[in-house]
Amino acid sequence: MTEMLHWYAETSGGVQTGNCTVTENGGALHLTADLPAGTLKAVRAEMPWTMEADERLFMNGYQTWTYSPELDRNGKLRGTDHIPGFLRKKYAFDRYGDYHFAPYGHQKGQSHGFSYCYFRKGTQFRLVASLDEKPGYTILRYDSGKALLTLERDCAGVEHPGGSFPLLDLFFAEGGETEVFDGWFQAMGIKPRTEKKLAGYSSWYNRYQDITEDTIREDLTGCRSLLCPGDLFQIDDGWEPEVGDWLETDAQKFPHGLKGMVEEIHATGFQAGLWLAPFVCEKDSALFRQHPDWLLKVNGAPWCCGCNWSSFYALDLDNPAVLDYLRRVFDRVLNDWGFDLVKLDFLYGAAPFGNARESRAARMYRAMELLRTWCGQKQILGCGVPVMPAFGLVDYCRVSCDVGLDWDDVWYMRLFHRERVSTKQAINNTLFRRQLNGRAYGSDPDVFFLREENCKLTAEQKRTLATVNALLGNVFLTSDMPSHYTDAQRAEYRRLRTLFEHATQVQAEAENDRLYIRYLLDGTPQKLCFDLF
């Protein structure tokens, strides 16, 4: 099928329009135009695009936590407009995703996403994807009622010197899942930094911030009886005095620092991992109090990124003192303390806005490239990051929101943003972003649980979560206390670990509210089926 794409580009110096033909399996399309000098106002294109009644539509959400399900032809995505303004302001619900800059449609059949989308009929995919986001995120919008696909370059406010501008860099493909996604990554020239799978333990989803030298040592002892040499033992949030204060440990919880703890982790044969949120600081931190000039200001006020902890704020990457501080942080964590991996969280805080010099996406790319430089060859597990700027730059990356200790949180939390904690939504994201695993990076679907204590998931829900993680991700972490495992739980862990390490030719599809996963294990075809939604 061949359609006409109509484009419109505007700077403060004038407007240009034009047309070009597009085929659904046309490969790369590099659309450029000579634009008059001035501030970029809008770049968009639209083309007819019919979605059949039995097709499903996937729109990739803004960042890794953003709920991104497949939709039917009448599906739509909910923003934060329904939340009363005083609650939205108090809890910064509109700061976790794209709500402050990407309007949401309010009619059935209206949806939008970032960087790529696909239309799926059975096992056949029609992929529309970006090849280059640095000039600005590609925001894809679909309106099934109008049968119209719209593409926008998120670049308003950037100064253009005049001359050629990359309106859109797109990739169109039609075919089987492997064919279209392999084609896209080949066209981008992106390969994962590692193909190695990573199993292990994280302290977060049991103890949360309530960790000390003694609790970490207790869990390390338990992990010796379950994990394998080379596995990851990760100390999550709670080791630092406050979020943003990374050069020292909490003196009450870790009076002897973390260097000796890393040596103990290494003595067990495990890799040592540490959680940080480098581009933000909380209101109660010493950094917030002592360096107000380090904070990103919007309309004269620090930009709040969300309500976690005492509420937290973005740092200004254009401030050389911020970059010097973060350089010292990574030098201490990786070279002095000796950690092998850093889990870097809340990364979207690096670039809530662009400016006259760079788009929002270019700023996010710059932040990710800085992280890669500071970390050298040490491993990065990215989290809470806009999806495409992490491609090829992190070793592993979350593809879902945080899982919870129940299936879908309490009822009122379901009324908030698309980035909320939800085991149900995490499984959906792992499923529908499965194509990124092993192409962009090793996907982290978040942790699984086998324990009975401090967990409200049913046995079937735990089995679904653990199996999906084992088969569709390259990171396989638990937050259980292995010292508490029964013999049956240890056997189940070994079974799941075998799936994670040895299942091949894994294929997944969702039909009629059921998830089907097919794979080979020791050369024998296997098939699993789960209720998901």
C-alpha positions as CSV (number, residue, x, y, z in Angstrom):
1,M,0.0,0.0,0.0
2,T,1.3,3.4,-0.9
3,E,0.1,6.6,0.8
4,M,0.8,10.3,0.6
5,L,2.5,11.8,3.6
6,H,1.9,15.6,4.0
7,W,4.4,17.5,6.2
8,Y,4.4,21.0,7.8
9,A,7.3,22.8,9.4
10,E,7.4,26.2,11.0
11,T,10.0,28.4,12.5
12,S,9.6,32.0,13.6
13,G,11.0,32.9,10.2
14,G,8.4,31.2,8.1
15,V,6.6,28.0,7.1
16,Q,7.4,25.2,4.7
17,T,5.1,22.3,3.5
18,G,5.5,19.4,1.2
19,N,4.5,15.8,0.3
20,C,6.1,12.5,-0.2
21,T,5.0,9.0,-0.9
22,V,5.3,6.2,1.7
23,T,4.9,2.5,1.5
24,E,4.2,0.4,4.6
25,N,7.3,-1.8,3.9
26,G,9.4,1.0,2.5
27,G,12.3,0.9,4.9
28,A,14.1,4.1,5.8
29,L,12.7,7.5,5.0
30,H,14.9,10.5,5.7
31,L,12.7,13.6,5.3
32,T,14.6,16.9,5.3
33,A,13.7,20.4,4.3
34,D,15.4,23.8,4.0
35,L,13.8,25.9,6.8
36,P,14.2,29.6,7.4
37,A,16.3,30.7,10.3
38,G,14.5,31.2,13.6
39,T,12.9,29.4,16.6
40,L,11.4,26.1,15.7
41,K,7.6,26.2,16.3
42,A,6.3,22.9,14.9
43,V,7.3,20.0,12.7
44,R,4.6,17.4,11.9
45,A,3.4,15.1,9.2
46,E,0.3,13.0,8.6
47,M,-0.8,10.2,6.4
48,P,-3.9,8.0,5.9
49,W,-3.5,4.8,7.9
50,T,-6.3,2.2,8.2
51,M,-6.4,-0.1,11.2
52,E,-8.5,-3.2,10.7
53,A,-11.1,-4.4,13.2
54,D,-9.0,-7.3,14.3
55,E,-5.7,-5.5,14.5
56,R,-4.0,-4.4,17.7
57,L,-2.0,-1.2,18.2
58,F,1.1,-0.7,20.4
59,M,2.2,2.8,21.2
60,N,5.5,2.9,23.1
61,G,5.2,5.0,26.3
62,Y,7.5,7.9,27.1
63,Q,9.8,6.3,29.6
64,T,10.5,2.8,30.9
65,W,7.8,2.8,33.6
66,T,5.1,4.2,31.3
67,Y,2.2,1.6,30.9
68,S,2.3,0.6,27.2
69,P,-0.4,-2.0,26.4
70,E,-1.6,-3.2,23.1
71,L,-4.9,-1.4,22.2
72,D,-7.8,-2.3,20.1
73,R,-9.2,0.1,17.5
74,N,-11.3,1.9,20.1
75,G,-8.6,2.0,22.8
76,K,-7.2,5.2,24.3
77,L,-4.7,6.2,26.8
78,R,-5.5,8.2,29.9
79,G,-3.4,11.2,31.0
80,T,-3.6,13.1,34.3
81,D,-6.3,15.6,33.4
82,H,-8.9,13.7,35.4
83,I,-7.0,14.2,38.6
84,P,-8.1,17.3,40.6
85,G,-5.7,20.1,40.2
86,F,-4.8,20.5,43.9
87,L,-3.9,16.8,44.1
88,R,-1.9,16.9,40.8
89,K,0.1,19.8,42.2
90,K,0.6,18.4,45.7
91,Y,1.8,15.0,44.5
92,A,3.3,16.1,41.1
93,F,1.4,13.3,39.4
94,D,2.0,14.9,36.0
95,R,5.8,15.0,36.3
96,Y,6.6,11.3,36.0
97,G,5.7,11.0,32.3
98,D,4.9,13.1,29.3
99,Y,1.9,14.9,30.7
100,H,3.4,18.3,31.0
101,F,4.3,18.5,27.3
102,A,2.3,15.9,25.3
103,P,-1.5,16.5,25.1
104,Y,-3.7,13.3,25.5
105,G,-6.6,12.6,23.3
106,H,-10.0,12.2,25.0
107,Q,-11.9,10.2,22.4
108,K,-12.0,6.5,21.8
109,G,-9.4,5.4,19.3
110,Q,-7.0,8.2,20.0
111,S,-3.6,7.3,21.3
112,H,0.0,8.4,21.1
113,G,3.5,7.1,21.8
114,F,7.2,7.9,21.5
115,S,9.8,6.6,19.0
116,Y,8.0,3.6,17.7
117,C,4.6,1.9,17.3
118,Y,3.3,-1.1,15.6
119,F,0.0,-2.5,14.3
120,R,-0.3,-6.2,14.7
121,K,-2.7,-8.7,13.1
122,G,-1.9,-12.2,14.4
123,T,1.8,-12.7,13.8
124,Q,2.1,-9.9,11.2
125,F,3.4,-6.5,12.2
126,R,3.3,-3.1,10.6
127,L,6.1,-1.1,12.3
128,V,6.6,2.7,12.2
129,A,9.7,3.7,14.1
130,S,12.2,6.5,14.4
131,L,15.8,6.2,13.3
132,D,17.2,9.3,15.0
133,E,15.7,11.2,18.0
134,K,18.4,13.8,18.8
135,P,16.7,16.5,16.7
136,G,13.6,15.8,18.9
137,Y,11.5,12.9,20.1
138,T,9.2,11.5,17.4
139,I,5.7,11.6,18.9
140,L,3.4,9.2,17.0
141,R,-0.4,9.8,17.2
142,Y,-3.1,7.6,15.8
143,D,-6.8,8.4,15.4
144,S,-8.7,5.3,14.3
145,G,-11.9,7.3,13.7
146,K,-10.1,9.5,11.1
147,A,-7.8,6.6,10.0
148,L,-5.0,9.0,10.4
149,L,-1.4,8.6,11.6
150,T,0.4,11.8,12.7
151,L,4.1,12.2,13.4
152,E,5.5,15.1,15.3
153,R,9.1,16.2,16.0
154,D,9.3,17.4,19.6
155,C,11.6,20.3,18.9
156,A,9.7,23.5,19.6
157,G,11.9,26.2,21.1
158,V,15.1,25.1,19.5
159,E,16.9,27.8,17.5
160,H,17.5,26.8,13.9
161,P,20.3,28.7,12.0
162,G,18.5,28.2,8.7
163,G,19.0,25.6,6.0
164,S,18.6,21.8,6.1
165,F,16.7,20.3,9.0
166,P,15.9,16.6,9.6
167,L,12.1,16.8,9.8
168,L,11.7,13.1,10.4
169,D,13.9,10.0,10.2
170,L,11.6,7.0,9.9
171,F,11.6,3.3,9.3
172,F,8.5,1.5,7.9
173,A,8.4,-2.3,7.8
174,E,5.8,-5.0,7.4
175,G,6.2,-8.7,8.1
176,G,7.0,-11.1,11.0
177,E,8.1,-9.9,14.4
178,T,11.7,-10.9,14.0
179,E,12.0,-9.5,10.5
180,V,10.6,-6.0,11.2
181,F,12.5,-5.4,14.5
182,D,15.8,-6.8,13.2
183,G,15.4,-4.5,10.2
184,W,14.8,-1.5,12.4
185,F,17.8,-2.0,14.6
186,Q,20.0,-2.8,11.6
187,A,18.9,0.4,10.0
188,M,19.8,2.3,13.2
189,G,23.1,0.5,13.5
190,I,22.5,-0.3,17.2
191,K,23.6,-3.4,18.9
192,P,23.4,-4.3,22.6
193,R,26.5,-3.7,24.7
194,T,26.3,-7.2,26.1
195,E,24.4,-10.4,25.3
196,K,25.2,-11.8,28.8
197,K,22.2,-12.6,31.0
198,L,22.2,-11.3,34.6
199,A,20.7,-13.1,37.5
200,G,20.8,-12.2,41.2
201,Y,19.3,-10.3,44.1
202,S,18.1,-6.8,44.9
203,S,17.4,-5.5,48.4
204,W,14.5,-3.3,47.4
205,Y,11.3,-5.3,47.2
206,N,11.3,-6.7,50.7
207,R,13.3,-4.3,53.0
208,Y,12.8,-1.2,50.8
209,Q,14.8,1.7,52.5
210,D,15.0,-0.2,55.8
211,I,18.5,-1.6,55.2
212,T,21.7,-1.7,57.3
213,E,25.0,-3.4,57.3
214,D,23.5,-6.2,59.3
215,T,20.5,-6.8,57.0
216,I,22.7,-6.7,53.9
217,R,25.1,-9.1,55.5
218,E,22.2,-11.4,56.4
219,D,20.8,-11.4,52.9
220,L,24.3,-11.9,51.5
221,T,24.7,-15.0,53.6
222,G,21.4,-16.3,52.4
223,C,22.3,-15.7,48.8
224,R,25.4,-17.8,49.1
225,S,23.1,-20.9,49.4
226,L,21.1,-20.0,46.3
227,L,22.9,-17.9,43.7
228,C,25.7,-18.8,41.4
229,P,29.2,-17.3,41.0
230,G,29.1,-14.2,38.9
231,D,25.5,-13.3,39.9
232,L,24.6,-9.8,41.0
233,F,24.1,-8.8,44.6
234,Q,22.5,-5.3,44.5
235,I,22.2,-2.8,47.3
236,D,19.2,-0.7,46.5
237,D,17.9,2.6,47.8
238,G,18.4,3.3,51.5
239,W,22.2,3.3,51.8
240,E,22.6,7.1,51.2
241,P,21.9,9.8,53.8
242,E,19.3,11.4,51.4
243,V,18.6,11.1,47.7
244,G,21.2,13.3,46.1
245,D,23.9,12.9,48.8
246,W,26.0,10.2,47.2
247,L,29.5,10.7,48.4
248,E,28.9,9.2,51.8
249,T,26.8,6.5,53.3
250,D,24.1,6.9,56.0
251,A,26.2,6.9,59.1
252,Q,23.6,5.2,61.2
253,K,22.9,2.4,58.7
254,F,26.4,1.9,57.2
255,P,28.9,3.4,59.7
256,H,31.8,1.6,58.1
257,G,30.9,2.7,54.5
258,L,30.4,0.4,51.5
259,K,34.0,-0.4,50.4
260,G,34.2,-3.2,53.0
261,M,30.8,-4.5,52.0
262,V,31.8,-4.7,48.4
263,E,34.8,-6.7,49.4
264,E,32.5,-9.1,51.3
265,I,30.2,-9.4,48.2
266,H,33.2,-10.1,46.0
267,A,34.5,-12.7,48.5
268,T,31.3,-14.7,47.8
269,G,31.9,-14.7,44.1
270,F,29.1,-12.2,43.3
271,Q,29.2,-9.0,41.4
272,A,28.3,-5.9,43.5
273,G,25.6,-3.5,42.4
274,L,24.5,-0.2,43.8
275,W,21.4,2.0,43.3
276,L,21.6,5.7,42.6
277,A,19.4,8.4,41.1
278,P,22.1,10.7,39.7
279,F,20.1,13.5,38.0
280,V,17.8,14.3,40.9
281,C,17.9,15.2,44.6
282,E,15.2,15.2,47.3
283,K,14.1,18.3,49.2
284,D,15.5,17.0,52.5
285,S,19.0,16.4,51.0
286,A,22.1,18.4,51.9
287,L,22.6,19.0,48.2
288,F,19.2,20.7,47.9
289,R,19.9,23.0,50.9
290,Q,23.5,23.8,50.1
291,H,23.4,24.1,46.3
292,P,20.1,25.7,45.2
293,D,22.0,27.0,42.1
294,W,22.5,23.3,41.0
295,L,18.7,22.8,40.5
296,L,17.0,23.1,37.2
297,K,14.8,26.2,37.2
298,V,11.6,26.5,35.2
299,N,9.9,29.9,35.3
300,G,12.2,30.7,38.2
301,A,11.3,27.8,40.4
302,P,13.1,24.4,40.9
303,W,11.4,21.7,38.7
304,C,9.8,19.0,40.9
305,C,10.0,15.5,39.2
306,G,7.6,13.7,41.6
307,C,6.6,13.1,45.2
308,N,8.8,10.2,46.2
309,W,10.8,10.7,49.4
310,S,10.4,14.3,50.5
311,S,9.6,15.2,46.9
312,F,12.5,15.4,44.4
313,Y,13.9,17.9,41.9
314,A,15.9,17.9,38.7
315,L,19.6,18.9,38.6
316,D,20.8,21.3,35.9
317,L,23.1,19.6,33.5
318,D,24.2,22.9,32.1
319,N,25.9,23.8,35.4
320,P,29.6,22.6,35.4
321,A,29.5,22.2,39.2
322,V,26.7,19.5,38.8
323,L,28.8,17.6,36.2
324,D,31.9,17.8,38.4
325,Y,29.9,16.5,41.4
326,L,28.5,13.6,39.5
327,R,31.9,12.7,38.0
328,R,33.2,12.5,41.6
329,V,30.3,10.4,42.6
330,F,30.9,7.8,40.0
331,D,34.6,7.8,40.6
332,R,34.0,7.1,44.3
333,V,31.3,4.4,43.7
334,L,33.0,2.5,41.0
335,N,36.7,3.1,41.6
336,D,37.1,3.7,45.3
337,W,34.2,1.5,46.7
338,G,34.6,-1.0,43.8
339,F,31.1,-1.6,42.6
340,D,30.7,-3.5,39.3
341,L,27.3,-2.3,38.3
342,V,25.2,0.8,39.0
343,K,21.4,0.8,38.8
344,L,20.7,4.4,37.7
345,D,17.1,5.4,38.4
346,F,14.7,8.3,37.8
347,L,16.8,9.2,34.8
348,Y,14.0,11.1,33.1
349,G,14.8,13.9,35.6
350,A,17.8,14.8,33.4
351,A,15.7,16.3,30.6
352,P,12.1,17.4,31.4
353,F,12.7,20.2,28.9
354,G,14.9,21.2,26.1
355,N,16.2,24.7,25.4
356,A,17.3,27.0,22.5
357,R,20.4,24.9,21.9
358,E,19.1,21.3,22.2
359,S,15.8,19.5,22.1
360,R,14.4,17.6,25.1
361,A,15.6,14.3,23.5
362,A,19.1,15.7,22.6
363,R,19.5,16.7,26.3
364,M,18.5,13.2,27.4
365,Y,21.0,11.6,24.9
366,R,23.7,13.9,26.3
367,A,22.9,12.8,29.8
368,M,23.1,9.1,28.9
369,E,26.3,9.7,27.0
370,L,27.8,11.4,30.1
371,L,26.8,8.4,32.2
372,R,28.5,6.1,29.8
373,T,31.6,8.2,30.0
374,W,31.6,8.4,33.8
375,C,31.0,4.6,34.1
376,G,33.6,3.5,31.6
377,Q,33.3,-0.2,31.1
378,K,31.4,-0.8,34.3
379,Q,27.8,-2.0,33.8
380,I,24.8,0.3,33.9
381,L,21.2,-0.9,34.5
382,G,19.0,2.0,33.4
383,C,15.6,2.7,35.0
384,G,13.0,5.4,34.7
385,V,14.5,6.6,31.4
386,P,12.9,7.6,28.1
387,V,13.3,4.5,26.0
388,M,15.2,5.2,22.9
389,P,18.0,7.4,24.4
390,A,19.1,4.4,26.3
391,F,19.5,2.2,23.2
392,G,23.1,0.8,23.0
393,L,24.3,3.0,25.9
394,V,23.3,0.9,28.9
395,D,24.0,-2.7,29.4
396,Y,20.6,-3.5,30.9
397,C,17.4,-1.5,31.1
398,R,14.1,-1.7,32.8
399,V,11.2,-2.1,30.4
400,S,8.4,-1.8,33.0
401,C,7.1,0.0,36.0
402,D,8.0,-1.3,39.5
403,V,6.2,-4.5,40.5
404,G,4.2,-4.4,43.7
405,L,3.6,-6.8,46.5
406,D,0.0,-7.3,45.2
407,W,-1.4,-7.6,41.7
408,D,-2.5,-4.0,40.8
409,D,-2.2,-1.8,43.9
410,V,-5.1,-0.3,45.8
411,W,-8.1,1.2,43.9
412,Y,-7.2,4.9,44.3
413,M,-3.7,4.4,43.0
414,R,-5.2,3.1,39.7
415,L,-6.6,6.6,39.2
416,F,-3.2,8.2,38.9
417,H,-0.5,8.2,36.3
418,R,0.7,5.5,33.8
419,E,4.0,5.1,35.7
420,R,2.5,3.8,39.0
421,V,3.5,0.6,40.8
422,S,1.7,-2.4,39.4
423,T,2.7,-6.0,38.9
424,K,-0.1,-6.4,36.3
425,Q,1.2,-3.5,34.2
426,A,4.8,-4.5,34.6
427,I,4.0,-7.9,33.1
428,N,2.2,-6.2,30.2
429,N,5.1,-4.0,29.5
430,T,7.6,-6.9,29.6
431,L,5.4,-8.6,27.0
432,F,4.8,-5.8,24.7
433,R,8.3,-4.4,24.8
434,R,9.9,-7.8,24.4
435,Q,11.4,-6.9,21.0
436,L,13.9,-4.6,22.7
437,N,15.5,-7.4,24.7
438,G,18.8,-8.4,23.1
439,R,18.5,-5.7,20.4
440,A,18.6,-2.4,22.4
441,Y,20.0,-3.9,25.6
442,G,19.3,-6.7,28.0
443,S,15.7,-6.0,29.2
444,D,15.1,-5.9,33.0
445,P,11.5,-6.9,33.7
446,D,11.9,-6.1,37.4
447,V,12.0,-8.7,40.2
448,F,9.9,-11.8,40.9
449,F,8.8,-13.4,44.2
450,L,8.6,-16.9,45.5
451,R,8.2,-16.1,49.1
452,E,5.0,-16.3,51.2
453,E,5.7,-13.6,53.8
454,N,5.3,-9.9,53.0
455,C,3.7,-10.6,49.6
456,K,0.0,-10.6,48.7
457,L,0.4,-12.1,45.2
458,T,-1.4,-15.4,44.7
459,A,0.6,-18.5,43.8
460,E,-0.6,-18.2,40.2
461,Q,0.3,-14.5,40.0
462,K,3.8,-15.2,41.3
463,R,4.2,-18.0,38.8
464,T,3.1,-15.8,35.9
465,L,5.5,-13.0,36.9
466,A,8.5,-15.2,37.4
467,T,7.9,-17.2,34.2
468,V,7.4,-14.1,32.1
469,N,10.6,-12.6,33.6
470,A,12.6,-15.7,33.0
471,L,11.5,-16.1,29.3
472,L,11.2,-12.5,28.1
473,G,14.0,-10.7,29.9
474,N,17.8,-10.8,30.3
475,V,17.8,-9.8,33.9
476,F,16.4,-12.2,36.5
477,L,16.4,-10.8,40.0
478,T,14.6,-11.6,43.2
479,S,14.2,-9.6,46.4
480,D,13.3,-12.6,48.5
481,M,15.4,-13.7,51.5
482,P,16.9,-17.0,50.3
483,S,17.6,-18.0,53.8
484,H,13.9,-18.3,54.3
485,Y,13.2,-20.5,51.3
486,T,11.7,-23.9,51.8
487,D,13.0,-26.9,49.8
488,A,10.0,-26.5,47.4
489,Q,10.9,-22.8,46.8
490,R,14.5,-23.7,46.2
491,A,13.4,-26.3,43.6
492,E,11.1,-23.8,42.0
493,Y,14.0,-21.3,41.8
494,R,16.2,-23.8,40.1
495,R,13.4,-24.6,37.6
496,L,13.0,-21.0,36.7
497,R,16.7,-20.4,36.5
498,T,16.9,-23.2,34.0
499,L,14.2,-21.5,31.9
500,F,16.1,-18.2,32.1
501,E,19.4,-19.6,31.1
502,H,18.5,-22.3,28.6
503,A,15.2,-21.6,26.9
504,T,15.7,-20.7,23.2
505,Q,13.6,-19.6,20.3
506,V,11.1,-17.9,22.7
507,Q,8.0,-16.5,21.0
508,A,5.1,-14.7,22.7
509,E,1.8,-13.4,21.7
510,A,-1.3,-12.1,23.4
511,E,-4.7,-13.0,22.0
512,N,-8.2,-12.8,23.7
513,D,-6.8,-11.7,27.1
514,R,-4.4,-14.7,27.1
515,L,-0.6,-14.8,26.9
516,Y,0.9,-17.7,24.9
517,I,4.7,-18.3,25.2
518,R,6.4,-21.0,23.0
519,Y,10.0,-22.0,23.4
520,L,12.5,-24.8,23.1
521,L,14.1,-26.3,26.2
522,D,16.8,-29.0,25.6
523,G,15.5,-29.2,22.0
524,T,11.9,-30.0,23.1
525,P,9.1,-27.6,22.2
526,Q,7.2,-26.1,25.1
527,K,4.1,-24.0,25.3
528,L,2.7,-22.0,28.2
529,C,-0.5,-20.1,28.6
530,F,-1.5,-17.4,31.1
531,D,-4.4,-15.2,31.9
532,L,-3.1,-11.7,32.0
533,F,-5.5,-8.8,31.9
